[in-house]
Amino acid sequence: MKDIHEGTPLEQIHDPVIESYGVELFIKRDDLIHPAISGNKWRKLKYNIEEAKRQKKRKLLTFGGAYSNHIYAVAYAGKRFGFETVGIIRGEEHLPLNATLTYAKSVGMELLYMDRATFRKHDNEEIIEELKQQLGDFYLVPMGGTNRFAIPGCMEIVKEVNAVTEEYDYICSACGTGGTLAGIIVGMNNNKKVIGFPALKGADFLSDDINTLLHESEVDKAFNNWELNLDYHFGGYAKKKPELMSFIKGFQERTGVELEFIYTGKMMFGIYDLIQNGFFKRGEKVIAVHTGGLQVNH
Ligand SMILES: *Cc1c(COP(=O)(O)O)cnc(C)c1O
């Protein structure tokens, strides 16, 4: 099995397109952690796996969409760390299975499907109880892997960056559930600035979710150095827009770094736009976290 690499490199992006603006852009290559548990999914699962072991659970159960990087990561983690896994997938089964679910199944994940209406309230106690009746005991990994055990894992992103350099102004990350951003916020401890780029449309609710998560993590501190930029959702979750796709292609050609269109492509598009419109100023240093997720490209 391929090693899981933490301590991923922090690389400077050299791109003629933004060179004249004088902003220094770096990328934290968490996409290089592992091909299956890539990026933030490993950061979020790491301490959940420890907790599941501590609780002597034999099975991990989680939820996700049919293309979910999280489902992919949990399936692999189960095989690697010796847990049975169950993935509850939003919507109906579509055959043949797509690449994500084919992979999950091939490494032993049991796939069950939940209609969209039920899925919307999947973390409701009654539904979890019913699943326990049906499947026996399990460790529940919430959707996206976001819970209080995700926080210490994502804090390590900041720790690793700071071990390389403390001379920077911003850390940026794409957001789905906001778990990764919450960990980064705690890790930054009110130093410098954090910007999250939600991949969903109308993600105003995310600020509250992040604050709740910080609260649940018993971080008794107010953090005022973060914001969400809601301008780069491109019409909503997993919407493919030509402008975004051509940006991703050009970025890869010029820098050699692959992105995907659901999260990291949108964040990087946003960062470029903010460089070009003067939000990020000459001489500032911006770090973008590559949260991985490249399995959707393959
Ligand atoms: C899941 C995922 C995210 C979103 O992370 P959250 O912690 O849910 O905000 C961002 N980028 C990639 C590549 C992901 O797979």
The ligand as an SDF file (V2000), in Angstrom:
LIG
                    3D

 15 15  0  0  0  0  0  0  0  0999 V2000
  -14.3850   17.6320    0.6160 C   0  0  0  0  0  0  0  0  0  0  0  0
  -13.5230   18.6260   -0.0670 C   0  0  0  0  0  0  0  0  0  0  0  0
  -13.5060   19.9740    0.2950 C   0  0  0  0  0  0  0  0  0  0  0  0
  -14.4410   20.5450    1.3370 C   0  0  0  0  0  0  0  0  0  0  0  0
  -13.9620   20.3760    2.6220 O   0  0  0  0  0  0  0  0  0  0  0  0
  -14.8510   20.7700    3.8780 P   0  0  0  0  0  0  0  0  0  0  0  0
  -14.0320   20.4220    5.0390 O   0  0  0  0  0  0  0  0  0  0  0  0
  -16.0980   19.9170    3.7920 O   0  0  0  0  0  0  0  0  0  0  0  0
  -15.1980   22.1930    3.7780 O   0  0  0  0  0  0  0  0  0  0  0  0
  -12.6170   20.8220   -0.3500 C   0  0  0  0  0  0  0  0  0  0  0  0
  -11.8080   20.3690   -1.3280 N   0  0  0  0  0  0  0  0  0  0  0  0
  -11.8130   19.0850   -1.7230 C   0  0  0  0  0  0  0  0  0  0  0  0
  -10.9250   18.6810   -2.8170 C   0  0  0  0  0  0  0  0  0  0  0  0
  -12.6640   18.1720   -1.1070 C   0  0  0  0  0  0  0  0  0  0  0  0
  -12.6670   16.8940   -1.5140 O   0  0  0  0  0  0  0  0  0  0  0  0
  1  2  1  0
  2  3  1  0
  2 14  2  0
  3  4  1  0
  3 10  2  0
  4  5  1  0
  5  6  1  0
  6  7  2  0
  6  8  1  0
  6  9  1  0
 10 11  1  0
 11 12  2  0
 12 13  1  0
 12 14  1  0
 14 15  1  0
M  END
$$$$
